[in-house]
Structures are given as structure tokens and as C-alpha cells.
Amino acid sequence: MSPATSESGKAAGSTHERILRVSKSLFAHRGYEHTSTSAIARQAGTSESQLMKHFGNKAGLLEAIFIEGWTKITDEARAAVHGVTAPLLKLQTISGCVLRSLERDQELKLLLLLEGRRIRKEGQMVALTQGFLGFVELVDGVLYEMRDLNILRPELSPQAVRSALMGMLEGMLRDRFLAERLGFPADFNLLQLQEMLTCVLGSFIVNPPQRAPESA
């Protein structure tokens, strides 16, 4: 039995939840462009008019999926860094949260990698939702903290560093996906990906002075 259906054979959850869950699955497996709103409504056990009422159109559905996904990732990352004082450790913790979240939700990972940055007919970049911008704000906050503590190299823009790190993470995840699906030469695992992020981040920071040994 599909996780989207109950024992009675009907899609489980509220109409909003069913539409969102079904659309994420169909977009991930069939592709956004090849999935119709009628197919989503039919599998969700509702009507296209209800789909339009809740989400407006197909683009609104994809946006809602990204909002939900990025909001969950950001909330998990905020909770994980709560009480962490070292900014560098905060960034490593945040990146680890992103990787774990996407490994748990393969459908979301696929959509973020293949559909998140695509410019559509309306000229809108769907990834620029409040959920995504909340994550950007979290990362920027840590990088500005690093700048204020003179950890980040002073000639570097915190926003440029954030773009470089997030672009690298996204690019390496996409290469791993292509390796799994199409045999692209990207033979590295998530641990090696995180090690690469740590190495690159090290080039952005000022070498801290050596701590004096504590007296006995």
C-alpha cells in the first residue's frame, strides 16, 4: 500500500496535504513538465478545482513543496546549532543537517537539484521562497558573525562566501545524482563531500593564533 493512501484505498490526510504529497512524488518521478494537474488531482482523490483553490496552479504547487522542504531543513538546522558557540562548527553542523535532510527525502532532493533554479515561463525562480530565504538568512548570520569576530578574511564578502559554499554543495550533490543515474564520474560519498566543504571553508578564514598552553 502506498504511504499516501489509507487502508480504505483513499489518499490519507487533508486535501491540502494529499495534493502536496502526491504532487511531490509525481514531480520527482515523472518530471515537473510531464505531470498534469489532472493527474495530481486524480491520484490525490480530489478535483482540479480544489487543487487550484489550495495552490493556484502547478507552479504554486512546486513552490509550496520548496517552502515546506526548506522550512523543515532550516528549523532542523536552527535547532542543531542552538548552544553551539564556534561559528565554524555552526557552518559544519548546518551543512550536515542539509545533507541528512535530503538523504531522508530523496524526492525533495531530486526536485531541488533539477527544478529549484530553473527559470520558468513566468520568469520567476521558484527556489526564492521564504523557506529558502530563511535558510540563506541563517547561513549569512553565521558568516557575518565570523566577520565580526575577525575569523573571516576581511577582504571577502560574507554573501559571496555563502554563495560559493551553497553553490559547491548543490553542484556536488547534483554530480552524485548524475553518477547514480547516468554513470557520471563522481565517485565520492557524503563524508567526502563534507570534507571538501570543510577544506574550502578553511580557505576563507583567518588562521587563528595558537592558544597558549593552559597552566597546570
DRENDO-1510 file (C-alpha; in Angstrom, 1 decimal, always signed):
<recs>
REC; n; res; u; v; w
REC; 1; MET; +0.0; +0.0; +0.0 .
REC; 2; SER; +1.3; +3.4; -0.9 .
REC; 3; PRO; +2.2; +5.7; +2.1 .
REC; 4; ALA; -0.1; +8.3; +0.5 .
REC; 5; THR; -3.1; +6.0; +0.9 .
REC; 6; SER; -5.1; +4.7; +3.8 .
REC; 7; GLU; -6.4; +1.1; +4.4 .
REC; 8; SER; -9.6; +2.1; +2.6 .
REC; 9; GLY; -7.6; +2.8; -0.6 .
REC; 10; LYS; -8.2; +6.6; -0.4 .
REC; 11; ALA; -5.4; +9.1; -0.1 .
REC; 12; ALA; -4.7; +9.9; +3.5 .
REC; 13; GLY; -4.6; +13.3; +5.2 .
REC; 14; SER; -6.3; +16.6; +4.5 .
REC; 15; THR; -6.9; +17.7; +0.9 .
REC; 16; HIS; -4.0; +20.2; +1.1 .
REC; 17; GLU; -1.7; +17.5; +2.5 .
REC; 18; ARG; -2.7; +14.9; -0.1 .
REC; 19; ILE; -2.3; +17.2; -3.0 .
REC; 20; LEU; +1.1; +18.4; -1.8 .
REC; 21; ARG; +2.4; +14.8; -1.1 .
REC; 22; VAL; +1.1; +13.4; -4.4 .
REC; 23; SER; +2.5; +16.3; -6.4 .
REC; 24; LYS; +5.9; +16.0; -4.9 .
REC; 25; SER; +6.0; +12.3; -5.7 .
REC; 26; LEU; +4.8; +12.7; -9.3 .
REC; 27; PHE; +7.1; +15.7; -10.0 .
REC; 28; ALA; +10.0; +13.7; -8.7 .
REC; 29; HIS; +9.3; +10.5; -10.7 .
REC; 30; ARG; +7.6; +11.9; -13.9 .
REC; 31; GLY; +9.2; +15.3; -14.0 .
REC; 32; TYR; +7.5; +18.7; -13.4 .
REC; 33; GLU; +6.8; +19.4; -17.1 .
REC; 34; HIS; +5.3; +16.0; -17.7 .
REC; 35; THR; +3.0; +16.0; -14.7 .
REC; 36; SER; -0.5; +17.4; -15.2 .
REC; 37; THR; -2.7; +18.9; -12.6 .
REC; 38; SER; -5.5; +16.5; -13.6 .
REC; 39; ALA; -3.2; +13.5; -12.8 .
REC; 40; ILE; -2.3; +15.1; -9.4 .
REC; 41; ALA; -5.9; +15.7; -8.5 .
REC; 42; ARG; -7.0; +12.2; -9.6 .
REC; 43; GLN; -4.3; +10.5; -7.5 .
REC; 44; ALA; -4.9; +12.7; -4.5 .
REC; 45; GLY; -8.6; +11.8; -4.6 .
REC; 46; THR; -9.8; +15.4; -5.3 .
REC; 47; SER; -10.7; +17.7; -8.1 .
REC; 48; GLU; -8.6; +20.2; -10.1 .
REC; 49; SER; -10.8; +23.0; -8.8 .
REC; 50; GLN; -9.7; +22.0; -5.3 .
REC; 51; LEU; -6.1; +21.9; -6.4 .
REC; 52; MET; -6.4; +25.4; -7.8 .
REC; 53; LYS; -8.2; +26.6; -4.7 .
REC; 54; HIS; -5.3; +25.5; -2.5 .
REC; 55; PHE; -2.3; +26.2; -4.7 .
REC; 56; GLY; -3.4; +28.4; -7.6 .
REC; 57; ASN; -1.6; +26.4; -10.3 .
REC; 58; LYS; +1.1; +23.9; -10.9 .
REC; 59; ALA; +3.9; +26.4; -10.2 .
REC; 60; GLY; +2.2; +27.2; -6.9 .
REC; 61; LEU; +2.4; +23.5; -6.0 .
REC; 62; LEU; +6.1; +23.3; -6.7 .
REC; 63; GLU; +6.7; +26.5; -4.7 .
REC; 64; ALA; +4.7; +25.0; -1.8 .
REC; 65; ILE; +6.9; +21.9; -1.9 .
REC; 66; PHE; +10.0; +24.0; -1.7 .
REC; 67; ILE; +8.6; +26.2; +1.1 .
REC; 68; GLU; +7.8; +23.2; +3.2 .
REC; 69; GLY; +11.1; +21.5; +2.4 .
REC; 70; TRP; +13.3; +24.4; +3.1 .
REC; 71; THR; +11.4; +25.4; +6.2 .
REC; 72; LYS; +11.9; +21.9; +7.7 .
REC; 73; ILE; +15.6; +22.0; +6.8 .
REC; 74; THR; +16.0; +25.5; +8.3 .
REC; 75; ASP; +14.2; +24.6; +11.5 .
REC; 76; GLU; +16.3; +21.5; +12.0 .
REC; 77; ALA; +19.5; +23.4; +11.4 .
REC; 78; ARG; +18.5; +26.2; +13.8 .
REC; 79; ALA; +17.8; +23.5; +16.5 .
REC; 80; ALA; +21.1; +21.7; +15.8 .
REC; 81; VAL; +23.2; +24.9; +16.2 .
REC; 82; HIS; +21.4; +26.0; +19.3 .
REC; 83; GLY; +24.0; +26.3; +22.0 .
REC; 84; VAL; +26.9; +25.9; +19.6 .
REC; 85; THR; +29.3; +28.8; +20.1 .
REC; 86; ALA; +32.0; +28.2; +17.5 .
REC; 87; PRO; +30.9; +29.7; +14.2 .
REC; 88; LEU; +32.9; +27.3; +12.1 .
REC; 89; LEU; +31.3; +24.4; +13.9 .
REC; 90; LYS; +27.9; +26.0; +13.2 .
REC; 91; LEU; +28.5; +26.0; +9.5 .
REC; 92; GLN; +29.6; +22.4; +9.5 .
REC; 93; THR; +26.6; +21.5; +11.6 .
REC; 94; ILE; +24.3; +23.3; +9.2 .
REC; 95; SER; +25.7; +21.6; +6.1 .
REC; 96; GLY; +25.4; +18.2; +7.9 .
REC; 97; CYS; +21.7; +19.0; +8.5 .
REC; 98; VAL; +21.1; +19.8; +4.9 .
REC; 99; LEU; +22.8; +16.6; +3.7 .
REC; 100; ARG; +20.9; +14.4; +6.2 .
REC; 101; SER; +17.6; +16.0; +5.4 .
REC; 102; LEU; +18.0; +15.5; +1.7 .
REC; 103; GLU; +19.1; +11.9; +2.1 .
REC; 104; ARG; +15.9; +11.2; +4.1 .
REC; 105; ASP; +13.7; +12.9; +1.5 .
REC; 106; GLN; +15.0; +11.7; -1.9 .
REC; 107; GLU; +12.1; +13.2; -3.7 .
REC; 108; LEU; +12.8; +16.7; -2.3 .
REC; 109; LYS; +16.5; +16.3; -3.1 .
REC; 110; LEU; +15.7; +15.4; -6.7 .
REC; 111; LEU; +13.3; +18.4; -7.1 .
REC; 112; LEU; +15.7; +20.9; -5.5 .
REC; 113; LEU; +18.6; +19.7; -7.8 .
REC; 114; LEU; +16.7; +19.6; -11.0 .
REC; 115; GLU; +13.9; +22.1; -10.6 .
REC; 116; GLY; +14.9; +24.5; -7.9 .
REC; 117; ARG; +16.9; +27.0; -10.0 .
REC; 118; ARG; +15.0; +26.7; -13.3 .
REC; 119; ILE; +13.6; +29.9; -14.7 .
REC; 120; ARG; +10.1; +29.2; -15.8 .
REC; 121; LYS; +7.7; +30.9; -18.3 .
REC; 122; GLU; +6.6; +33.4; -15.7 .
REC; 123; GLY; +10.2; +34.5; -15.3 .
REC; 124; GLN; +10.2; +33.5; -11.6 .
REC; 125; MET; +12.9; +31.5; -9.9 .
REC; 126; VAL; +10.8; +29.1; -7.8 .
REC; 127; ALA; +13.5; +28.4; -5.3 .
REC; 128; LEU; +13.4; +32.0; -4.0 .
REC; 129; THR; +10.7; +31.2; -1.4 .
REC; 130; GLN; +10.5; +32.4; +2.2 .
REC; 131; GLY; +11.7; +28.9; +3.2 .
REC; 132; PHE; +14.8; +29.2; +1.1 .
REC; 133; LEU; +15.5; +32.8; +2.1 .
REC; 134; GLY; +15.2; +31.8; +5.8 .
REC; 135; PHE; +17.9; +29.2; +5.2 .
REC; 136; VAL; +20.1; +31.9; +3.5 .
REC; 137; GLU; +19.5; +34.2; +6.4 .
REC; 138; LEU; +20.7; +31.5; +8.9 .
REC; 139; VAL; +23.9; +30.9; +6.9 .
REC; 140; ASP; +24.5; +34.6; +6.4 .
REC; 141; GLY; +24.1; +35.2; +10.2 .
REC; 142; VAL; +26.9; +32.8; +10.9 .
REC; 143; LEU; +29.2; +34.3; +8.3 .
REC; 144; TYR; +28.6; +37.9; +9.5 .
REC; 145; GLU; +29.3; +36.6; +13.0 .
REC; 146; MET; +32.6; +35.2; +11.7 .
REC; 147; ARG; +33.4; +38.5; +10.1 .
REC; 148; ASP; +32.7; +40.5; +13.3 .
REC; 149; LEU; +34.9; +38.1; +15.2 .
REC; 150; ASN; +37.7; +38.6; +12.6 .
REC; 151; ILE; +37.6; +34.9; +11.7 .
REC; 152; LEU; +36.5; +35.5; +8.1 .
REC; 153; ARG; +39.2; +37.1; +5.8 .
REC; 154; PRO; +38.3; +40.8; +5.8 .
REC; 155; GLU; +38.5; +41.2; +2.0 .
REC; 156; LEU; +35.8; +38.6; +1.5 .
REC; 157; SER; +32.1; +39.3; +1.3 .
REC; 158; PRO; +30.1; +37.1; +3.6 .
REC; 159; GLN; +27.4; +36.8; +0.9 .
REC; 160; ALA; +30.0; +35.8; -1.7 .
REC; 161; VAL; +31.3; +33.1; +0.7 .
REC; 162; ARG; +27.7; +31.9; +1.2 .
REC; 163; SER; +27.0; +31.7; -2.5 .
REC; 164; ALA; +30.3; +29.8; -3.1 .
REC; 165; LEU; +29.6; +27.3; -0.3 .
REC; 166; MET; +26.0; +26.7; -1.3 .
REC; 167; GLY; +26.8; +26.5; -5.0 .
REC; 168; MET; +29.5; +24.0; -4.3 .
REC; 169; LEU; +27.2; +21.9; -2.1 .
REC; 170; GLU; +24.5; +21.9; -4.7 .
REC; 171; GLY; +26.9; +21.2; -7.6 .
REC; 172; MET; +28.5; +18.2; -5.8 .
REC; 173; LEU; +25.1; +16.8; -4.8 .
REC; 174; ARG; +24.0; +17.1; -8.5 .
REC; 175; ASP; +27.1; +15.3; -9.6 .
REC; 176; ARG; +26.4; +12.4; -7.2 .
REC; 177; PHE; +22.9; +12.2; -8.6 .
REC; 178; LEU; +24.3; +12.0; -12.1 .
REC; 179; ALA; +26.8; +9.4; -11.1 .
REC; 180; GLU; +24.0; +7.3; -9.6 .
REC; 181; ARG; +21.6; +7.6; -12.5 .
REC; 182; LEU; +23.9; +8.1; -15.6 .
REC; 183; GLY; +27.3; +6.9; -14.6 .
REC; 184; PHE; +28.8; +10.4; -14.4 .
REC; 185; PRO; +32.4; +10.2; -12.9 .
REC; 186; ALA; +31.7; +11.5; -9.4 .
REC; 187; ASP; +32.8; +8.7; -7.2 .
REC; 188; PHE; +32.6; +10.3; -3.8 .
REC; 189; ASN; +30.4; +9.8; -0.7 .
REC; 190; LEU; +28.7; +12.3; +1.6 .
REC; 191; LEU; +31.5; +12.2; +4.1 .
REC; 192; GLN; +34.0; +13.1; +1.4 .
REC; 193; LEU; +31.6; +15.9; +0.2 .
REC; 194; GLN; +31.6; +17.3; +3.8 .
REC; 195; GLU; +35.4; +17.1; +3.9 .
REC; 196; MET; +35.6; +19.1; +0.7 .
REC; 197; LEU; +33.3; +21.8; +2.1 .
REC; 198; THR; +35.5; +22.0; +5.2 .
REC; 199; CYS; +38.6; +22.3; +3.1 .
REC; 200; VAL; +37.1; +25.1; +1.0 .
REC; 201; LEU; +35.8; +26.9; +4.1 .
REC; 202; GLY; +39.3; +26.8; +5.6 .
REC; 203; SER; +40.5; +28.9; +2.7 .
REC; 204; PHE; +38.0; +31.7; +3.7 .
REC; 205; ILE; +39.1; +32.1; +7.3 .
REC; 206; VAL; +42.0; +33.8; +9.0 .
REC; 207; ASN; +44.3; +31.4; +10.7 .
REC; 208; PRO; +43.6; +31.8; +14.4 .
REC; 209; PRO; +46.5; +32.4; +16.7 .
REC; 210; GLN; +47.9; +29.5; +18.6 .
REC; 211; ARG; +46.5; +29.1; +22.0 .
REC; 212; ALA; +48.9; +29.3; +24.9 .
REC; 213; PRO; +49.1; +26.1; +26.9 .
REC; 214; GLU; +46.9; +26.2; +30.0 .
REC; 215; SER; +48.8; +26.3; +33.2 .
REC; 216; ALA; +48.5; +23.2; +35.4 .
</recs>
